[in-house]
Amino acid sequence: MLKSSRTALIATSLAAVLLVSACGESNKEAKSSASPSASATASASASPGAAAFQAAVDAYRQYVIDQTDQFVKSTDAFVQAIRDGDIDKAKSLYAPSRMFYERIEPIAESLGDFDPWIDAREGDVPDAEWRGYHKLEKALWVDNKLDGQTSVADQLLQDVKQLRVKMESVEIDTPMLVTGAVELLNEVSSSKVTGEEERYSHTDLYDFAANVDGAKEIYNVLQSTVKEKNAELAAEIEARFADLDKTLEPYRKDGGYVLYTTLKEDEVKKLSQAIDALAEPLSQVGTVVEV
Amino acid sequence: MDREIEQPQNEGREPKRVSRRDVLKMGAVGGIGLLLGATGLKGLSLLDEPKPASAKPAPAAGTIPFYGAHQGGIVTPMQDYVCMGAFDFTTTSLETVRKLFKQWTDASARIAAGEGVADESGNALVPPADTGETIGLLPVRTTLTFGLGASFFDDRFGLAGKRPKALADIPAFKRDELVPEWSHGDVIVQVCANDPQVAFHAIRNLARIARGKAVLRWMQQGYQRSGLADPKGATPRNLLGFKDGTNNPAVGDADVAGEIVWAKGADGAPWMDGGSYMAVRRIRMRIEVWDRTTLGEQEATFGRHRDSGAPLGQAGEFDKADYAKTGKNGKPIIPADSHMALASMGGKVKIHRRGYSYSNGIDLRTGQLDAGLLFICFNRDPREQFIPMQEKLAASDRLNEYIQHVGSGIYAVLPGVREGGYIGDTLL
């Protein structure tokens, strides 16, 4: 078992290296091909803030690609555990693997059908078309057996790898950036906070935290601009991120999170309100953009 | 538009009849209060005679300015709808509270004037400043009334020493079945308007402005019959079918309001001068039980005839109740445990009731209607008015069989805001 998983690990890292080096090259192409869209916003580039925004967009683009790289690796390991029929290992890898995806979900959603392929919950799509992480979640937590799941796992890995390829050509513009952070928190408000996302594994807090991470990263790349143009707004956003982090703190355990079902009603309410409290000022980030 | 503007301190009177003498009289209210403060509430028995609280219905449209000596929504002739929200602070910084109250003041003045809560930037990359559901709508006499709950005076803001004695904890009454989620709150905001969407818009936007500083603890919408359905403006009926508010004091009269409603600085809390105390009770009615109760029992429960609203044994709604009159069996025609007999308090204690009916769909556990009364009353000192009255009702009111008190709160309703000032500036 140990041997096979080590082999798998080597295989994974090899694949990752190949992929990364492949990306390294196509990355340049992508950057040069991104310039036409940059010149499309020529009026914005005339203003002094435009350079700062371009830098923010570039930094965020790099983050999205890094997360997708790690998502390929984590999914590969998860899929390998399924292939090996190792239920315990697959269960332990399930929630952490998904976090890379949850951090960049709005971007992935902008790339076509990846979200329904990777992240559809039962009932989101016709049963015959249902695939991806949540189908495996059900096999692991409800059926408690992996018979016939290898093909689902293989398909998932293929979808995730294809997402990585597509990421090369992703176009991120300023509006996507300023609204992306709020969209991530809306993900939390509408499905995580209700416990609907991980209805079998109850690992919703991993997704919750990852969505917040993703929103924080967007704020980070915009931080200097927001601070410069509206210091009060920056201070408010940062205080609310800190509050939210403090609200999440009691639920961190062994490098992960407790099951969502262990939270009491008023604890869920506090988390939900902390998201609303943050998302409101975050939705004002667009005020620092010169249109 | 000007002619529609009423003076909030003179509501219930003809809008244009604000004479210089009236203004002087109002200015002197504080002085009268000093005298009254010394004599307590003895003068209230003068007001025993029931009479219609407002002779004619208030116009449906119009604007009630947010700024004034007293807050609107207290002696203002009742609008058709209420949306009431209780907030709890999530901040522990008094400076943040102050800032929020200033933001709420600006927003409230604009809402009362029928404007959005802030100017729109037109920036497509940010959400609109106002939520938009009142664009193109008239303010239809919107009032926003702010009060502070007892919990505001705990150790968070260092204001425990400023808590007025009159902001007394409501004692646990007999038969109370209070749910904490429907009770209390650091701040109460009562929004009244002649349109439910206009009223909801106000609470929604105040909650949005408060995000990160305060959260809604509970919210309840309510209604009474609308001016459209009752153009003559008769006494409204509650959901048990009976007229409710016949004996309400005529608070359109500044002297009456001065005795019954307005707190005076000399009462003990100088910052409350011109404010009032509001008691709120969420009273669920056992609708299904009531509906299978005989007419005789229903009328004996209230002490009034159902259709006319007349006291039992009388012909007209405003006829004086005769509690001594006995029937053939030798017992009083108006039962001593009837709601009216008990609530009259011998004519010595008065409160200004301003409640609304509510219906929240059905109770999912039982399938029964979840409906009742959002009881709201204003008084100068609850220790001498609302609390003894409710104590008496809770102990023996025949109506108790058909109702259930599920929510409760008592709030120090702040004095009116002067232009340039802000909500709570006499305290903060």
Interface residues (C-beta under 8 A of the other chain):
Chain A: T174 P175 V178 T179 E236 A239 R240 D243 Q273 D276 A277 L278 E280 P281 S283 Q284 V285 G286 T287 V289 V291
Chain B: T90 S121 N123 A124 L125 V126 P127 R208 R211 G212 V215
